[in-house]
C-alpha cells in the first residue's frame, strides 16, 4: 500500500542556509537516533515540504525508515499563496495528514505559519510531531524529566496549539532526550464552562513507534468530556416538541440539558450529550434560532444555517433534508437519521350532499352491461324471427334493427315493431333490476356518508388548487425532475400565505395545497386537525415530489464531526431513531395513520323538505309521464275499437 506523509521543516529565529543547514540536519540526525516513524495512512502521495534547501538524504531515511519503495514523493522547496491554493484544491486536500515539524525552539510564530494553519486544520486527530533542536540549557532533561518552569512553558505551547486548532494528539521530543516524549495527559483544567478547557501534559517513555502511538491514543480517549458543544434546537412537531405533557413515561422533562424538548431529535441529542459527556450550551440566536434557514435571492443566509456557516454554533439538532442549500457548501452533514419525502397536502374532499342521491344511481358499468345483454337479446330475437317464424322479406327487419329495438324496449319500455314474448319478458326483468338498484342506492345514501373523489396525482392538484410552499422547500425542488414538475414549480406561490398555521390556512381555503414533509405532517394532521369523530380534515397526496434522507448539520472543522456521524450510524443500526419516532406517536396517543376516505356511517339527523325538492320533482315528472302514457294507451285502444266495425 502506498502512503502519504507531510513533513514540515522550519528554521526559525536563526536563518540557516547552505552548508550551515546541511550541518544542522546532519547533527540533528545523530541526536535524534531515529526515534520517530511517520504514521501510516491510506493515501498515495508523500509530500515533502522544505523551506530552505535540499533536504539531507540521511535525515530523510531516518524519518521514513521502513517505508516501501513504491511510495511516491513530491518535493517542494518554495512556499507561497499560490502553492497553498494548489494544495487546497487538489489531491493533497485530504484529511488526516500526519505532520512532523522540526524547529529550533518553541517559537509561537510557527503556530501561525500559513502551512501549519492549512494542514493542522485538516489533521485534528492525526499525530502532530514536534522535534525541537535546541541547545538551551533550560530545555535539557535529566532521566527524562524537565524543570517545572520548562514544563509550564511547554504546556502553554501545547495549549496554544490546542486552543487554535483543537489538535488532539501532539507529540514533542528533544534530541537530547531520546525515547522520551511529551504528550497531552487526560487531566483537564476547566477555566470557563462555556470555553474550551486547558489540557495538562505528561512525559512518556517509548522504545518504538507503536508504543508511543498507543500512549498518545490512550490519553485522547476522554477528550470529549467537558468539551463545549454549542447546539441549537427549536420547536418543530413532532421531532422536537417543547410541550412534553403526557409524554413523561419515556422522556424525563426535568433534563435541563435537552431544554425540556421531546421527540426524535431531542432524544438523539440527549443520547449524544450523554455518550460524549459534552458540556452543552444553547447560544441565543434570536429569531434565526427558530427556523431552518436557506440561501435567499440576495445570496444572504438565514436561520440556523447562517449560524452554522458563521460558526456561531457547532450542531443544529433539527433534522433536515440532506440537500445542497448553498452554491458552495460551507457546512457538514452528520449521518442520516431518517427518511422523508416532500408531498402535497390539501383539504379532504367534502361529503356528497344528501340531495344528490338521485344522481349517479347507475354507474357506467351497469349501463354498459345492460346494453350488452339487450344486444344479445336482439340477436336471439332476430334468429327466432328468421329461422322459426320465417317472415316475408317485407316484414323482416335487419339484425341491427332488432338489436336497436330490443335496447329501446328494455330501457324505455317502447317497441317500434311487433313485441315478442322474449322482449316483453326481458323488458319487465330490466325494469325490476333498475328499480331494485335504485332502491338499494337510496338506502345506501340515506345511511352512509360518501366523499367526493380525492386527488391522487400532483397533476390533479395542480389543475384544481393553488399550491403554496416555503422558499427553502422551493430550493429543494430545484432542478425539477421532469417538464410537468417544472411547470408546476413555476406556478407555485413561494410566499407564506399566513403567519399562523399553514394547515389552518388550507382548511379555510378549500382549493389550496401546500408542500410539506410527509411523515411529520401526517402526525400533525392527526394531532391537531381532525373532526369530532377523529377523521382527518386534510390528506396527503399519494404521489410525492422527492424523497430525501434527514440529517443534522454541523459546522465545518468541528472536532467531533466524524465521531458524531459514527455514533448516529450505530443508533441507526440499533433502530433507535425510528423507534423514537414511534414512541413519539404513542406518547401523543395517535392511532395508526391512514387517509382511507371510504364510506362512513351517516349519523342520525333530521331531513328537511328542502333536501327533498329534487327527488319530489323527479317523482312528479314520473307520475305525469306515466299518466300521459296511460291516457294515450286508452285513447289508442278506444280508437281501434271504433275503427274496426267501420272497416268490417
PyMOL commands that set and color helices and strands:
alter all, ss='L'
color gray80, all
select helices_A, chain A and resi 18-32+57-63+81-89+91-93+108-110+114-120+137-139+148-165+209-219+256-258+264-276+286-290+303-309+354-356+364-389+399-412+421-447+458-464+471-476+483-491+502-508+518-528+561-573+576-587+609-647
alter helices_A, ss='H'
color red, helices_A
select strands_A, chain A and resi 6-9+45-50+72-76+99-103+127-132+169-174+180-189+198-205+228-232+279-281+315-321+331-333+338-347+448-449+466-468+512-517+538-555+600-601
alter strands_A, ss='S'
color yellow, strands_A
deselect
rebuild
show_as cartoon
